[in-house]
């Protein structure tokens, strides 16, 4: 079940790096897949886990979106992850995601600084957040005893 999530996240991360956008069709596909996988695995309880997983992490990420720290696609991407993981596991993924976001942002900033050979403090650059979201969830799944298959 989680391999489907990782494939979706990796695909979206590639699209986000290329275009700086997360397509809504991938979000719809991801949420639908997450709900169906949960229902097949856990029955009606899986439906409850999936729906709660869609909404609970969105509340936290909507706060970040309101502060203009992330884009709306990133909020929706966390809903995709929540539809597979459920609310509890998705909340536990937040710390690794934030750690990878900080590291990824720093590396992107250094690349921008060295590439442009000028002061990059005054420029606004969009950073593809789907990459640290993928890395954080991948790290979490590898660190827990959750079977990825």
C-alpha positions in Angstrom: 0.0 0.0 0.0 2.7 2.5 0.9 4.7 1.8 -2.3 1.8 3.4 -4.2 2.1 6.5 -1.9 5.9 6.7 -2.5 5.5 6.3 -6.3 2.9 9.1 -6.3 5.1 11.4 -4.1 8.1 10.7 -6.2 6.2 11.5 -9.4 4.8 14.7 -7.9 8.3 15.7 -6.6 9.7 15.4 -10.1 6.9 17.5 -11.6 7.3 20.1 -8.8 11.0 20.4 -9.5 10.4 20.8 -13.2 7.4 23.1 -13.2 7.1 24.5 -9.7 3.5 23.3 -9.7 1.7 20.3 -8.3 -1.1 19.2 -10.8 -4.6 18.8 -9.3 -5.1 15.6 -11.3 -2.2 14.0 -9.3 -3.8 15.1 -6.1 -7.2 13.6 -7.1 -5.5 10.4 -8.2 -3.5 10.2 -4.9 -6.4 10.8 -2.6 -8.6 8.4 -4.5 -5.9 5.7 -4.4 -5.3 6.4 -0.7 -9.0 6.0 0.2 -9.3 2.8 -1.9 -6.2 1.2 -0.5 -7.3 2.0 3.1 -10.8 0.6 2.5 -9.4 -2.6 0.9 -6.9 -3.0 3.8 -9.0 -2.0 6.8 -12.7 -1.9 5.7 -14.9 0.9 7.0 -12.4 1.7 9.7 -9.9 2.4 6.9 -12.3 4.9 5.4 -12.4 6.7 8.7 -8.6 6.6 9.0 -8.2 7.9 5.5 -10.7 10.8 5.7 -9.2 11.9 9.1 -5.8 11.6 7.5 -6.9 14.0 4.8 -8.1 16.7 7.1 -5.8 16.6 10.2 -2.5 17.4 8.5 -4.2 19.9 6.3 -5.0 22.1 9.3 -1.3 22.4 10.2 -0.2 23.0 6.6 -3.0 25.5 6.0 -1.4 27.5 8.8 1.9 27.5 6.9 0.1 28.4 3.7 -1.6 31.3 5.5 1.9 32.5 6.5 2.9 32.2 2.8 5.6 29.6 3.7 4.3 27.0 1.4 2.0 26.7 -1.6 -1.5 25.3 -1.9 -0.3 22.3 -3.8 1.9 21.3 -0.8 -1.1 21.4 1.5 -3.0 19.2 -0.9 0.0 16.9 -1.2 0.0 16.4 2.5 -3.7 15.4 2.2 -2.7 12.7 -0.3 -0.1 11.4 2.2 -2.7 11.6 5.0 -5.2 9.5 2.9 -2.7 6.7 2.9 -1.2 7.1 6.3 -4.1 8.2 8.5 -4.1 11.2 10.8 -1.8 9.7 13.6 1.0 8.6 11.3 0.8 11.7 9.2 1.2 13.8 12.3 4.3 11.8 13.2 5.7 12.5 9.7 5.6 16.3 10.3 8.9 16.5 12.2 11.0 14.7 9.6 9.3 16.7 6.8 10.1 19.9 8.6 13.7 18.8 9.2 14.1 17.8 5.5 12.5 21.1 4.5 15.0 23.1 6.4 18.0 21.2 5.0 16.6 21.2 1.5 15.9 24.9 1.6 19.5 25.6 2.8 20.9 23.5 0.0 18.7 25.2 -2.6 19.7 28.6 -1.2 23.4 27.7 -1.5 22.9 26.6 -5.1 21.1 29.8 -5.9 23.8 31.9 -4.2 26.7 30.2 -6.0 24.9 30.0 -9.4 24.0 33.7 -9.5 27.2 34.9 -7.9 25.4 37.8 -6.2 23.5 38.5 -3.1 20.5 36.2 -3.1 19.0 37.6 0.1 16.9 40.1 -1.9 15.4 37.6 -4.4 12.5 35.4 -3.8 12.9 31.8 -5.1 10.3 29.1 -5.0 11.5 25.9 -3.5 9.8 22.6 -4.6 8.4 21.4 -1.3 7.3 18.1 -2.7 10.9 16.9 -2.5 11.2 17.3 1.3 7.7 15.9 1.8 8.7 12.8 -0.1 11.9 12.5 1.8 10.3 13.0 5.2 7.6 10.4 4.5 10.1 8.0 3.0 12.3 8.4 6.1 9.4 7.9 8.4 8.3 4.7 6.6 11.8 3.3 6.7 12.3 4.1 10.4 9.0 2.6 11.5 8.2 -1.1 11.4 5.6 -0.4 8.7 5.9 -2.7 5.7 6.3 -0.6 2.6 4.6 -3.1 0.3 
